[in-house]
Amino acid sequence: MKNLKIIILTFIIGFGMLSFTTRDNDKKGTEKHPISLSNKGYEVGDEATDFKLKNIDGKMVSLSDYKNAKGFIVIFTCNHCPYAKKYEDRIIELDKKYKDQGYPVIAINPNDPNVQPEDGYKQMIERAKQKGFTFPYLVDEGQKIYPQYGATKTPHVFVLQKNNGKNIVKYIGAIDNNYDNPNDVSEYYAQDAVNSLIKGEPIKMTKTVAIGCTVKVKK
């Protein structure tokens, strides 16, 4: 009986120490890596900060360069992802349709080329030339921009609208509801969002789930 009490007492003390250690580690982790908010990214209504990223022509591009733009269709995309490839022609069509109406496409490759070599800068230049991209195709060197936006997939769309000098997030998510076949699309999320902004009407659906490949993060 005495031995049983000792075993129970030892178990209680050990469990208590384990719990304390776990809480302590969690606390230390939060203090050392305050990334939860930054990784969460933007929500609809947030102001998106500007960036300065290298385009495939070697020039640096910022949203502020587009003095006459009413907003932007920012799309995180890449070379290698099958989903991104399926959407390339549709992204080109979005740019052709809305660039002259004040909403150009700004494409950003968020992937680390050391993780996915097909998404290297040289390969980006080749892919843009092959497909005839009509929009800037920027590289997120150092992977500092995609976490701010909260992009997790390629492609991942963020429609922004200029408002008193600020770029306000108006839509986040997928381009449409059928990545596989453009002929079977029944919901044009990004297009509808931009149309609503142009007309000055509320956006029917401000957030959808982006379908695509995960962002390839530096290890």
Disulfide bonds with the S-S distance in Angstrom:
Cys81-Cys213 2.06
